[in-house]
Amino acid sequence: MTSGSPRRRLGLAFLPILIFVGLALVFWKGLAGDPSNLPSALIGKPAPDFALPALEGSNIPGLAAADLKTGGVSVVNIWASWCGPCRLEHPILMELSQRTDVRLYGINNKDKPENARRFLGTLGQPFAAIGADSSGRTTIDWGSYGVPETFIVDGKGVIRFKWIGPLSAEIMAGTFAGEIEKAKQPLP
């Protein structure tokens, strides 16, 4: 046995620990970052083609891609009754629904109709239309990472901005308001 063997074995013993610490740092950096900075391949592209039925048992119309091509700015919020952050952002959506320069639409993701209706009955119904995406397929087509996510779509049906996570008053007054204004301008 050579004199370097114990050191080498000691070094090899620490290798899994070093790898674990390295991976932990990578994950921590990812978790500590701003989720709204996650890339979206759909920015600057037309919204996916879809036609979702109305929320069962409600008098709110369903939602289709054609609804987003009305000439005005649309905001599409992907939500679910089982989503805690959706509940937190709901008062912001209620305020947004009062604006006359945008139309607010909802995609209800993998939810039971009775739970979604109860959620809206308790917190208020801000949406001009709601598409019920019981399978989650349309939500995937939108490139959604989860709920809540909110998209700004221009009058030609092009996705101009995506916000991942719950909206807050600060986000709405800052970043989101600015992106709505940008979506009112034609693409270069």
C-alpha positions as CSV (number, residue, x, y, z in Angstrom):
1,M,0.0,0.0,0.0
2,T,1.3,3.4,-0.9
3,S,1.3,6.4,1.5
4,G,-1.1,8.3,-0.8
5,S,-3.9,5.7,-0.5
6,P,-5.4,6.8,2.8
7,R,-5.6,10.4,1.5
8,R,-7.1,9.3,-1.8
9,R,-9.7,7.2,0.0
10,L,-10.5,10.2,2.3
11,G,-10.9,12.4,-0.8
12,L,-13.2,9.9,-2.4
13,A,-15.2,9.7,0.8
14,F,-15.8,13.5,0.6
15,L,-16.8,13.4,-3.1
16,P,-20.5,12.6,-2.5
17,I,-20.7,15.3,0.1
18,L,-19.2,17.8,-2.3
19,I,-21.6,16.8,-5.1
20,F,-24.5,17.1,-2.7
21,V,-23.5,20.5,-1.6
22,G,-23.0,21.6,-5.2
23,L,-26.5,20.4,-6.2
24,A,-28.0,21.9,-3.1
25,L,-26.5,25.3,-4.1
26,V,-27.9,25.0,-7.6
27,F,-31.4,24.2,-6.3
28,W,-31.3,26.9,-3.7
29,K,-30.4,29.5,-6.3
30,G,-33.3,28.3,-8.4
31,L,-35.7,28.4,-5.6
32,A,-34.5,31.7,-4.3
33,G,-34.8,33.4,-7.7
34,D,-37.8,35.2,-9.0
35,P,-40.2,32.7,-10.6
36,S,-41.5,35.3,-13.0
37,N,-38.1,35.2,-14.7
38,L,-38.6,31.7,-16.0
39,P,-38.5,31.7,-19.8
40,S,-41.6,31.2,-21.9
41,A,-41.2,30.1,-25.5
42,L,-44.7,31.5,-26.3
43,I,-43.8,35.2,-25.7
44,G,-44.3,37.0,-29.1
45,K,-46.3,34.0,-30.5
46,P,-50.0,33.5,-31.0
47,A,-51.9,32.1,-28.1
48,P,-52.5,28.3,-28.6
49,D,-55.6,27.3,-30.5
50,F,-58.2,26.1,-28.0
51,A,-61.9,26.0,-27.2
52,L,-62.8,25.3,-23.6
53,P,-66.3,24.6,-22.4
54,A,-68.0,26.9,-19.8
55,L,-67.7,26.1,-16.1
56,E,-70.4,23.5,-15.6
57,G,-73.4,24.8,-13.7
58,S,-72.5,28.4,-14.2
59,N,-73.9,31.1,-16.5
60,I,-70.4,32.3,-17.4
61,P,-69.4,31.6,-21.0
62,G,-66.6,29.3,-22.0
63,L,-63.3,30.5,-23.5
64,A,-61.7,30.0,-26.9
65,A,-58.7,31.4,-28.7
66,A,-61.0,33.6,-30.9
67,D,-62.0,35.5,-27.7
68,L,-58.5,36.8,-27.5
69,K,-58.5,38.4,-31.0
70,T,-61.0,41.1,-30.4
71,G,-58.6,44.0,-30.9
72,G,-58.1,44.9,-27.3
73,V,-55.7,43.6,-24.6
74,S,-56.7,40.5,-22.8
75,V,-55.5,39.1,-19.5
76,V,-55.7,35.3,-19.1
77,N,-55.4,33.9,-15.6
78,I,-54.9,30.2,-15.0
79,W,-56.4,29.3,-11.6
80,A,-57.9,26.6,-9.5
81,S,-60.0,26.5,-6.3
82,W,-57.5,24.2,-4.6
83,C,-54.7,26.7,-5.2
84,G,-53.8,28.8,-2.1
85,P,-51.9,31.5,-4.0
86,C,-55.0,31.9,-6.3
87,R,-57.0,32.8,-3.3
88,L,-54.4,35.4,-2.3
89,E,-54.4,37.1,-5.7
90,H,-58.1,37.0,-6.2
91,P,-58.8,40.5,-4.8
92,I,-56.2,41.9,-7.4
93,L,-58.2,40.1,-10.2
94,M,-61.4,41.6,-8.8
95,E,-59.8,45.1,-9.1
96,L,-58.4,44.3,-12.6
97,S,-61.9,43.3,-13.8
98,Q,-63.1,46.9,-13.2
99,R,-60.7,48.2,-15.8
100,T,-62.3,49.1,-19.1
101,D,-59.1,48.9,-21.2
102,V,-58.6,45.1,-20.7
103,R,-60.7,42.0,-20.6
104,L,-60.0,39.4,-17.9
105,Y,-60.5,35.7,-18.8
106,G,-59.9,32.7,-16.7
107,I,-58.8,29.1,-17.3
108,N,-59.9,26.9,-14.5
109,N,-57.3,24.1,-14.3
110,K,-58.1,20.6,-13.2
111,D,-60.9,21.6,-10.9
112,K,-64.2,20.2,-9.9
113,P,-67.0,22.5,-11.2
114,E,-68.7,22.7,-7.8
115,N,-65.4,23.7,-6.1
116,A,-64.7,26.4,-8.7
117,R,-68.3,27.8,-8.4
118,R,-67.9,27.9,-4.6
119,F,-64.6,29.7,-4.9
120,L,-66.1,32.3,-7.2
121,G,-69.2,32.6,-5.1
122,T,-67.2,33.2,-2.0
123,L,-64.5,35.5,-3.4
124,G,-66.3,37.1,-6.4
125,Q,-66.5,36.4,-10.1
126,P,-64.1,38.7,-12.0
127,F,-63.9,36.9,-15.4
128,A,-65.6,37.8,-18.7
129,A,-65.4,34.1,-19.6
130,I,-64.0,31.0,-18.0
131,G,-62.8,27.9,-19.8
132,A,-62.9,24.7,-17.8
133,D,-59.7,22.8,-18.5
134,S,-60.6,19.6,-16.6
135,S,-57.7,17.6,-18.2
136,G,-55.1,20.3,-18.0
137,R,-54.2,19.9,-21.7
138,T,-54.9,23.5,-22.6
139,T,-52.9,24.8,-19.6
140,I,-50.0,22.7,-20.8
141,D,-50.4,24.2,-24.3
142,W,-50.1,27.6,-22.8
143,G,-46.7,26.5,-21.4
144,S,-47.9,26.8,-17.8
145,Y,-45.7,25.7,-15.0
146,G,-48.6,25.6,-12.5
147,V,-51.3,27.8,-11.0
148,P,-51.6,30.7,-10.7
149,E,-50.1,32.1,-13.9
150,T,-51.3,35.2,-15.8
151,F,-50.7,36.1,-19.4
152,I,-51.2,39.4,-21.2
153,V,-52.4,38.9,-24.8
154,D,-52.5,41.7,-27.3
155,G,-55.5,42.4,-29.6
156,K,-54.2,40.1,-32.3
157,G,-54.0,37.1,-30.0
158,V,-50.3,37.3,-29.4
159,I,-48.9,36.5,-26.0
160,R,-46.9,39.5,-24.9
161,F,-46.1,38.7,-21.2
162,K,-46.3,35.9,-18.6
163,W,-46.4,36.3,-14.8
164,I,-45.7,33.1,-12.8
165,G,-47.2,33.1,-9.3
166,P,-49.8,35.2,-7.6
167,L,-50.3,38.8,-8.6
168,S,-49.9,41.4,-5.8
169,A,-50.8,45.1,-5.6
170,E,-47.1,46.0,-6.1
171,I,-46.7,43.8,-9.1
172,M,-50.0,45.0,-10.6
173,A,-49.0,48.7,-10.1
174,G,-45.5,48.2,-11.4
175,T,-44.5,45.4,-13.8
176,F,-47.9,44.2,-14.8
177,A,-49.4,47.7,-15.5
178,G,-46.3,48.5,-17.7
179,E,-46.7,45.3,-19.7
180,I,-50.4,46.0,-20.3
181,E,-49.5,49.4,-21.7
182,K,-46.8,47.7,-23.9
183,A,-49.4,45.2,-25.2
184,K,-51.5,48.1,-26.4
185,Q,-48.8,49.0,-28.8
186,P,-48.3,47.1,-32.0
187,L,-45.3,44.7,-32.3
188,P,-42.4,46.1,-34.3
